[in-house]
């Protein structure tokens, strides 16, 4: 799992690092379902990159909700058997 926060949107490294920490923590708290799904099919591998695209710094709760929506969409595609 990789996290990207564009320097173009956030010039200060402090802001970029804050957002990266929030995204990593949201992923850490919610990765169990994705890991369980991936454990069912050992032949499949997954590389996940999360890129922050808002122009302002969102609260952790908002970041977590967005990450959950993305993970749910990813899980749905993996269950259907689509290539992601």
BADOMI-968989 format. One record per residue: x, y negated, z of N, C-alpha, C in turn; residue in three letters. Coordinates in nm, 4 decimals, padded with zeros to 6 digits. Example, Ala and Ser with C-alpha at 12.3 -4.5 7.8 and 13.67 -1.06 7.14 Angstrom:
<kelos>
<kelo n_X="01.3190" n_Y="00.5690" n_Z="00.7800" ca_X="01.2300" ca_Y="00.4500" ca_Z="00.7800" c_X="01.3200" c_Y="00.3300" c_Z="00.7800" residuo="ala"/>
<kelo n_X="01.2850" n_Y="00.2250" n_Z="00.7080" ca_X="01.3670" ca_Y="00.1060" ca_Z="00.7140" c_X="01.2900" c_Y="-00.0030" c_Z="00.7870" residuo="ser"/>
</kelos>
This chain:
<kelos>
<kelo n_X="00.0852" n_Y="00.1162" n_Z="00.0000" ca_X="00.0000" ca_Y="00.0000" ca_Z="00.0000" c_X="00.0896" c_Y="-00.1223" c_Z="00.0000" residuo="unk"/>
<kelo n_X="00.0627" n_Y="-00.2125" n_Z="-00.0889" ca_X="00.1386" ca_Y="-00.3377" ca_Z="-00.0979" c_X="00.0414" c_Y="-00.4546" c_Z="-00.0875" residuo="unk"/>
<kelo n_X="00.0910" n_Y="-00.5652" n_Z="-00.0325" ca_X="00.0103" ca_Y="-00.6848" ca_Z="-00.0144" c_X="00.0796" c_Y="-00.8000" c_Z="-00.0851" residuo="unk"/>
<kelo n_X="00.0016" n_Y="-00.8795" n_Z="-00.1581" ca_X="00.0560" ca_Y="-00.9939" ca_Z="-00.2290" c_X="-00.0267" c_Y="-01.1180" c_Z="-00.1970" residuo="unk"/>
<kelo n_X="00.0439" n_Y="-01.2233" n_Z="-00.1560" ca_X="-00.0188" ca_Y="-01.3540" ca_Z="-00.1354" c_X="00.0629" c_Y="-01.4520" c_Z="-00.2189" residuo="unk"/>
<kelo n_X="00.0037" n_Y="-01.5095" n_Z="-00.3227" ca_X="00.0798" ca_Y="-01.5918" ca_Z="-00.4171" c_X="00.1382" c_Y="-01.7197" c_Z="-00.3550" residuo="unk"/>
<kelo n_X="00.2625" n_Y="-01.7439" n_Z="-00.3866" ca_X="00.3288" ca_Y="-01.8669" ca_Z="-00.3439" c_X="00.2655" c_Y="-01.9879" c_Z="-00.4118" residuo="unk"/>
<kelo n_X="00.2084" n_Y="-01.9665" n_Z="-00.5275" ca_X="00.1418" ca_Y="-02.0738" ca_Z="-00.6013" c_X="00.0254" c_Y="-02.1320" c_Z="-00.5211" residuo="unk"/>
<kelo n_X="-00.0439" n_Y="-02.0464" n_Z="-00.4430" ca_X="-00.1581" ca_Y="-02.0922" ca_Z="-00.3641" c_X="-00.1183" c_Y="-02.1395" c_Z="-00.2243" residuo="unk"/>
<kelo n_X="-00.0162" n_Y="-02.0769" n_Z="-00.1669" ca_X="00.0267" ca_Y="-02.1095" ca_Z="-00.0306" c_X="00.1772" c_Y="-02.1336" c_Z="-00.0318" residuo="unk"/>
<kelo n_X="00.2153" n_Y="-02.2581" n_Z="-00.0300" ca_X="00.3570" ca_Y="-02.2951" ca_Z="-00.0402" c_X="00.4358" c_Y="-02.2567" c_Z="00.0850" residuo="unk"/>
<kelo n_X="00.3718" n_Y="-02.2635" n_Z="00.2018" ca_X="00.4420" ca_Y="-02.2357" ca_Z="00.3267" c_X="00.4454" c_Y="-02.0862" c_Z="00.3544" residuo="unk"/>
<kelo n_X="00.5650" n_Y="-02.0348" n_Z="00.3835" ca_X="00.5819" ca_Y="-01.8927" ca_Z="00.4115" c_X="00.5031" c_Y="-01.8505" c_Z="00.5354" residuo="unk"/>
<kelo n_X="00.4878" n_Y="-01.9410" n_Z="00.6297" ca_X="00.4116" ca_Y="-01.9108" ca_Z="00.7509" c_X="00.2679" c_Y="-01.8723" c_Z="00.7151" residuo="unk"/>
<kelo n_X="00.2081" n_Y="-01.9444" n_Z="00.6239" ca_X="00.0711" ca_Y="-01.9155" ca_Z="00.5822" c_X="00.0628" c_Y="-01.7823" c_Z="00.5077" residuo="unk"/>
<kelo n_X="00.1562" n_Y="-01.7590" n_Z="00.4174" ca_X="00.1571" ca_Y="-01.6327" ca_Z="00.3427" c_X="00.1745" c_Y="-01.5139" c_Z="00.4364" residuo="unk"/>
<kelo n_X="00.2643" n_Y="-01.5263" n_Z="00.5332" ca_X="00.2884" ca_Y="-01.4167" ca_Z="00.6273" c_X="00.1672" c_Y="-01.3914" c_Z="00.7158" residuo="unk"/>
<kelo n_X="00.0983" n_Y="-01.4970" n_Z="00.7578" ca_X="-00.0225" ca_Y="-01.4819" ca_Z="00.8382" c_X="-00.1277" c_Y="-01.4011" c_Z="00.7624" residuo="unk"/>
<kelo n_X="-00.1484" n_Y="-01.4367" n_Z="00.6371" ca_X="-00.2474" ca_Y="-01.3655" ca_Z="00.5563" c_X="-00.2063" c_Y="-01.2202" c_Z="00.5328" residuo="unk"/>
<kelo n_X="-00.0795" n_Y="-01.1967" n_Z="00.5085" ca_X="-00.0318" ca_Y="-01.0591" ca_Z="00.4896" c_X="-00.0533" c_Y="-00.9759" c_Z="00.6150" residuo="unk"/>
<kelo n_X="-00.0255" n_Y="-01.0329" n_Z="00.7321" ca_X="-00.0480" ca_Y="-00.9606" ca_Z="00.8575" c_X="-00.1954" c_Y="-00.9276" c_Z="00.8748" residuo="unk"/>
<kelo n_X="-00.2830" n_Y="-01.0213" n_Z="00.8444" ca_X="-00.4271" ca_Y="-00.9965" ca_Z="00.8577" c_X="-00.4739" c_Y="-00.8870" c_Z="00.7617" residuo="unk"/>
<kelo n_X="-00.4248" n_Y="-00.8890" n_Z="00.6395" ca_X="-00.4639" ca_Y="-00.7872" ca_Z="00.5415" c_X="-00.4126" c_Y="-00.6498" c_Z="00.5832" residuo="unk"/>
<kelo n_X="-00.2868" n_Y="-00.6417" n_Z="00.6260" ca_X="-00.2314" ca_Y="-00.5132" ca_Z="00.6702" c_X="-00.3067" c_Y="-00.4574" c_Z="00.7900" residuo="unk"/>
<kelo n_X="-00.3436" n_Y="-00.5432" n_Z="00.8848" ca_X="-00.4179" ca_Y="-00.4975" ca_Z="01.0017" c_X="-00.5571" c_Y="-00.4496" c_Z="00.9622" residuo="unk"/>
<kelo n_X="-00.6249" n_Y="-00.5191" n_Z="00.8742" ca_X="-00.7569" ca_Y="-00.4760" ca_Z="00.8270" c_X="-00.7459" c_Y="-00.3403" c_Z="00.7575" residuo="unk"/>
<kelo n_X="-00.6408" n_Y="-00.3210" n_Z="00.6796" ca_X="-00.6209" ca_Y="-00.1927" ca_Z="00.6119" c_X="-00.5922" c_Y="-00.0827" c_Z="00.7140" residuo="unk"/>
<kelo n_X="-00.5076" n_Y="-00.1119" n_Z="00.8110" ca_X="-00.4713" ca_Y="-00.0123" ca_Z="00.9125" c_X="-00.5952" c_Y="00.0364" c_Z="00.9881" residuo="unk"/>
<kelo n_X="-00.6856" n_Y="-00.0539" n_Z="01.0192" ca_X="-00.8050" ca_Y="-00.0180" ca_Z="01.0944" c_X="-00.9064" c_Y="00.0604" c_Z="01.0117" residuo="unk"/>
<kelo n_X="-00.8989" n_Y="00.0516" n_Z="00.8795" ca_X="-01.0029" ca_Y="00.1109" ca_Z="00.7943" c_X="-00.9516" c_Y="00.2132" c_Z="00.6932" residuo="unk"/>
<kelo n_X="-00.8297" n_Y="00.2587" n_Z="00.7071" ca_X="-00.7724" ca_Y="00.3488" ca_Z="00.6068" c_X="-00.8111" c_Y="00.4953" c_Z="00.6258" residuo="unk"/>
<kelo n_X="-00.8689" n_Y="00.5317" n_Z="00.7386" ca_X="-00.8976" ca_Y="00.6721" ca_Z="00.7685" c_X="-00.9885" c_Y="00.7366" c_Z="00.6642" residuo="unk"/>
<kelo n_X="-01.0924" n_Y="00.6673" n_Z="00.6232" ca_X="-01.1857" ca_Y="00.7244" ca_Z="00.5253" c_X="-01.1177" c_Y="00.7482" c_Z="00.3912" residuo="unk"/>
<kelo n_X="-01.0325" n_Y="00.6550" n_Z="00.3510" ca_X="-00.9599" ca_Y="00.6698" ca_Z="00.2249" c_X="-00.8620" c_Y="00.7869" c_Z="00.2331" residuo="unk"/>
<kelo n_X="-00.7929" n_Y="00.8006" n_Z="00.3458" ca_X="-00.6988" ca_Y="00.9108" ca_Z="00.3632" c_X="-00.7713" c_Y="01.0457" c_Z="00.3620" residuo="unk"/>
<kelo n_X="-00.8888" n_Y="01.0516" n_Z="00.4247" ca_X="-00.9661" ca_Y="01.1758" ca_Z="00.4259" c_X="-01.0085" c_Y="01.2150" c_Z="00.2849" residuo="unk"/>
<kelo n_X="-01.0483" n_Y="01.1177" n_Z="00.2069" ca_X="-01.0889" ca_Y="01.1439" ca_Z="00.0686" c_X="-00.9696" c_Y="01.1912" c_Z="-00.0153" residuo="unk"/>
<kelo n_X="-00.8552" n_Y="01.1291" n_Z="00.0055" ca_X="-00.7360" ca_Y="01.1677" ca_Z="-00.0704" c_X="-00.6844" c_Y="01.3056" c_Z="-00.0281" residuo="unk"/>
<kelo n_X="-00.7078" n_Y="01.3444" n_Z="00.0967" ca_X="-00.6616" ca_Y="01.4745" ca_Z="00.1460" c_X="-00.7379" c_Y="01.5899" c_Z="00.0795" residuo="unk"/>
<kelo n_X="-00.8571" n_Y="01.5632" n_Z="00.0302" ca_X="-00.9368" ca_Y="01.6670" ca_Z="-00.0357" c_X="-00.8748" c_Y="01.7108" c_Z="-00.1680" residuo="unk"/>
<kelo n_X="-00.8072" n_Y="01.6214" n_Z="-00.2363" ca_X="-00.7478" ca_Y="01.6512" ca_Z="-00.3668" c_X="-00.5984" c_Y="01.6203" c_Z="-00.3609" residuo="unk"/>
<kelo n_X="-00.5192" n_Y="01.7218" n_Z="-00.3316" ca_X="-00.3750" ca_Y="01.7034" ca_Z="-00.3130" c_X="-00.3024" c_Y="01.6684" c_Z="-00.4438" residuo="unk"/>
<kelo n_X="-00.3635" n_Y="01.6956" n_Z="-00.5572" ca_X="-00.2967" ca_Y="01.6693" ca_Z="-00.6849" c_X="-00.3032" c_Y="01.5220" c_Z="-00.7249" residuo="unk"/>
<kelo n_X="-00.3799" n_Y="01.4437" n_Z="-00.6539" ca_X="-00.4007" ca_Y="01.3037" ca_Z="-00.6886" c_X="-00.3158" c_Y="01.2137" c_Z="-00.5977" residuo="unk"/>
<kelo n_X="-00.2552" n_Y="01.1137" n_Z="-00.6565" ca_X="-00.1820" ca_Y="01.0149" ca_Z="-00.5775" c_X="-00.2422" c_Y="00.8768" c_Z="-00.6036" residuo="unk"/>
<kelo n_X="-00.2151" n_Y="00.7852" n_Z="-00.5129" ca_X="-00.2763" ca_Y="00.6542" ca_Z="-00.5224" c_X="-00.1771" c_Y="00.5487" c_Z="-00.4774" residuo="unk"/>
<kelo n_X="-00.1619" n_Y="00.4448" n_Z="-00.5578" ca_X="-00.0830" ca_Y="00.3276" ca_Z="-00.5226" c_X="-00.1816" c_Y="00.2115" c_Z="-00.5141" residuo="unk"/>
<kelo n_X="-00.1869" n_Y="00.1490" n_Z="-00.3980" ca_X="-00.2844" ca_Y="00.0441" ca_Z="-00.3736" c_X="-00.2125" c_Y="-00.0887" c_Z="-00.3549" residuo="unk"/>
<kelo n_X="-00.2555" n_Y="-00.1906" n_Z="-00.4289" ca_X="-00.2016" ca_Y="-00.3253" ca_Z="-00.4151" c_X="-00.3186" c_Y="-00.4187" c_Z="-00.3864" residuo="unk"/>
<kelo n_X="-00.3067" n_Y="-00.4941" n_Z="-00.2787" ca_X="-00.4096" ca_Y="-00.5901" ca_Z="-00.2399" c_X="-00.3526" c_Y="-00.7288" c_Z="-00.2635" residuo="unk"/>
<kelo n_X="-00.4242" n_Y="-00.8082" n_Z="-00.3414" ca_X="-00.3796" ca_Y="-00.9448" ca_Z="-00.3703" c_X="-00.4833" c_Y="-01.0424" c_Z="-00.3163" residuo="unk"/>
<kelo n_X="-00.4375" n_Y="-01.1372" n_Z="-00.2376" ca_X="-00.5238" ca_Y="-01.2401" ca_Z="-00.1797" c_X="-00.5435" c_Y="-01.3495" c_Z="-00.2842" residuo="unk"/>
<kelo n_X="-00.6706" n_Y="-01.3883" n_Z="-00.3114" ca_X="-00.6958" ca_Y="-01.4829" ca_Z="-00.4189" c_X="-00.7713" c_Y="-01.6084" c_Z="-00.3782" residuo="unk"/>
<kelo n_X="-00.8073" n_Y="-01.6220" n_Z="-00.2506" ca_X="-00.8761" ca_Y="-01.7442" ca_Z="-00.2075" c_X="-00.7771" c_Y="-01.8589" c_Z="-00.1961" residuo="unk"/>
<kelo n_X="-00.8280" n_Y="-01.9795" n_Z="-00.2047" ca_X="-00.7411" ca_Y="-02.0969" ca_Z="-00.1944" c_X="-00.7265" c_Y="-02.1472" c_Z="-00.0511" residuo="unk"/>
<kelo n_X="-00.8053" n_Y="-02.0915" n_Z="00.0408" ca_X="-00.7926" ca_Y="-02.1317" ca_Z="00.1803" c_X="-00.7716" c_Y="-02.0087" c_Z="00.2675" residuo="unk"/>
<kelo n_X="-00.7266" n_Y="-02.0319" n_Z="00.3896" ca_X="-00.6972" ca_Y="-01.9223" ca_Z="00.4818" c_X="-00.8278" c_Y="-01.8783" c_Z="00.5480" residuo="unk"/>
<kelo n_X="-00.8662" n_Y="-01.7558" n_Z="00.5234" ca_X="-00.9901" ca_Y="-01.7015" ca_Z="00.5788" c_X="-00.9618" c_Y="-01.6361" c_Z="00.7145" residuo="unk"/>
<kelo n_X="-01.0660" n_Y="-01.6245" n_Z="00.7959" ca_X="-01.0569" ca_Y="-01.5567" ca_Z="00.9248" c_X="-01.0397" c_Y="-01.4067" c_Z="00.9023" residuo="unk"/>
<kelo n_X="-00.9884" n_Y="-01.3389" n_Z="01.0041" ca_X="-00.9657" ca_Y="-01.1948" ca_Z="00.9939" c_X="-01.0938" c_Y="-01.1209" c_Z="00.9573" residuo="unk"/>
<kelo n_X="-01.2064" n_Y="-01.1604" n_Z="01.0165" ca_X="-01.3332" ca_Y="-01.0931" ca_Z="00.9905" c_X="-01.3708" c_Y="-01.1001" c_Z="00.8425" residuo="unk"/>
<kelo n_X="-01.3505" n_Y="-01.2138" n_Z="00.7796" ca_X="-01.3809" ca_Y="-01.2285" ca_Z="00.6366" c_X="-01.2872" c_Y="-01.1428" c_Z="00.5521" residuo="unk"/>
<kelo n_X="-01.1608" n_Y="-01.1393" n_Z="00.5886" ca_X="-01.0637" ca_Y="-01.0575" ca_Z="00.5155" c_X="-01.0999" c_Y="-00.9105" c_Z="00.5277" residuo="unk"/>
<kelo n_X="-01.1374" n_Y="-00.8684" n_Z="00.6477" ca_X="-01.1738" ca_Y="-00.7288" ca_Z="00.6690" c_X="-01.2984" c_Y="-00.6916" c_Z="00.5884" residuo="unk"/>
<kelo n_X="-01.3979" n_Y="-00.7781" n_Z="00.5835" ca_X="-01.5183" ca_Y="-00.7502" ca_Z="00.5052" c_X="-01.4858" c_Y="-00.7356" c_Z="00.3571" residuo="unk"/>
<kelo n_X="-01.4011" n_Y="-00.8222" n_Z="00.3050" ca_X="-01.3618" ca_Y="-00.8126" ca_Z="00.1648" c_X="-01.2840" c_Y="-00.6854" c_Z="00.1356" residuo="unk"/>
<kelo n_X="-01.1953" n_Y="-00.6498" n_Z="00.2271" ca_X="-01.1177" ca_Y="-00.5269" ca_Z="00.2094" c_X="-01.2092" c_Y="-00.4051" c_Z="00.2148" residuo="unk"/>
<kelo n_X="-01.3055" n_Y="-00.4062" n_Z="00.3049" ca_X="-01.4002" ca_Y="-00.2948" ca_Z="00.3137" c_X="-01.4823" c_Y="-00.2798" c_Z="00.1857" residuo="unk"/>
<kelo n_X="-01.5239" n_Y="-00.3926" n_Z="00.1269" ca_X="-01.5968" ca_Y="-00.3853" ca_Z="-00.0010" c_X="-01.5089" c_Y="-00.3233" c_Z="-00.1098" residuo="unk"/>
<kelo n_X="-01.3828" n_Y="-00.3645" n_Z="-00.1146" ca_X="-01.2915" ca_Y="-00.3096" ca_Z="-00.2141" c_X="-01.2640" c_Y="-00.1620" c_Z="-00.1927" residuo="unk"/>
<kelo n_X="-01.2445" n_Y="-00.1217" n_Z="-00.0664" ca_X="-01.2204" ca_Y="00.0201" ca_Z="-00.0376" c_X="-01.3429" c_Y="00.1049" c_Z="-00.0680" residuo="unk"/>
<kelo n_X="-01.4616" n_Y="00.0526" n_Z="-00.0413" ca_X="-01.5848" ca_Y="00.1263" ca_Z="-00.0722" c_X="-01.5978" c_Y="00.1468" c_Z="-00.2230" residuo="unk"/>
<kelo n_X="-01.5664" n_Y="00.0440" n_Z="-00.2996" ca_X="-01.5724" ca_Y="00.0555" ca_Z="-00.4452" c_X="-01.4697" c_Y="00.1577" c_Z="-00.4949" residuo="unk"/>
<kelo n_X="-01.3506" n_Y="00.1540" n_Z="-00.4383" ca_X="-01.2460" ca_Y="00.2495" ca_Z="-00.4748" c_X="-01.2871" c_Y="00.3918" c_Z="-00.4393" residuo="unk"/>
<kelo n_X="-01.3429" n_Y="00.4115" n_Z="-00.3200" ca_X="-01.3879" ca_Y="00.5444" ca_Z="-00.2792" c_X="-01.4976" c_Y="00.5959" c_Z="-00.3719" residuo="unk"/>
<kelo n_X="-01.5882" n_Y="00.5080" n_Z="-00.4123" ca_X="-01.6936" ca_Y="00.5499" ca_Z="-00.5053" c_X="-01.6363" c_Y="00.5965" c_Z="-00.6376" residuo="unk"/>
<kelo n_X="-01.5373" n_Y="00.5262" n_Z="-00.6877" ca_X="-01.4751" ca_Y="00.5668" ca_Z="-00.8141" c_X="-01.3972" c_Y="00.6973" c_Z="-00.7985" residuo="unk"/>
<kelo n_X="-01.3332" n_Y="00.7163" n_Z="-00.6844" ca_X="-01.2587" ca_Y="00.8404" ca_Z="-00.6622" c_X="-01.3537" c_Y="00.9591" c_Z="-00.6497" residuo="unk"/>
<kelo n_X="-01.4687" n_Y="00.9399" n_Z="-00.5860" ca_X="-01.5665" ca_Y="01.0481" ca_Z="-00.5714" c_X="-01.6252" c_Y="01.0869" c_Z="-00.7069" residuo="unk"/>
<kelo n_X="-01.6438" n_Y="00.9895" n_Z="-00.7949" ca_X="-01.6997" ca_Y="01.0177" ca_Z="-00.9272" c_X="-01.5977" c_Y="01.0878" c_Z="-01.0172" residuo="unk"/>
<kelo n_X="-01.4702" n_Y="01.0763" n_Z="-00.9812" ca_X="-01.3684" ca_Y="01.1401" ca_Z="-01.0617" c_X="-01.3119" c_Y="01.0508" c_Z="-01.1697" residuo="unk"/>
<kelo n_X="-01.3482" n_Y="00.9228" n_Z="-01.1690" ca_X="-01.2935" ca_Y="00.8288" ca_Z="-01.2665" c_X="-01.1473" c_Y="00.8055" c_Z="-01.2380" residuo="unk"/>
<kelo n_X="-01.0728" n_Y="00.7753" n_Z="-01.3429" ca_X="-00.9350" ca_Y="00.7338" ca_Z="-01.3211" c_X="-00.9376" c_Y="00.5884" c_Z="-01.2793" residuo="unk"/>
<kelo n_X="-00.8619" n_Y="00.5569" n_Z="-01.1768" ca_X="-00.8617" ca_Y="00.4211" ca_Z="-01.1212" c_X="-00.7368" c_Y="00.3497" c_Z="-01.1615" residuo="unk"/>
</kelos>
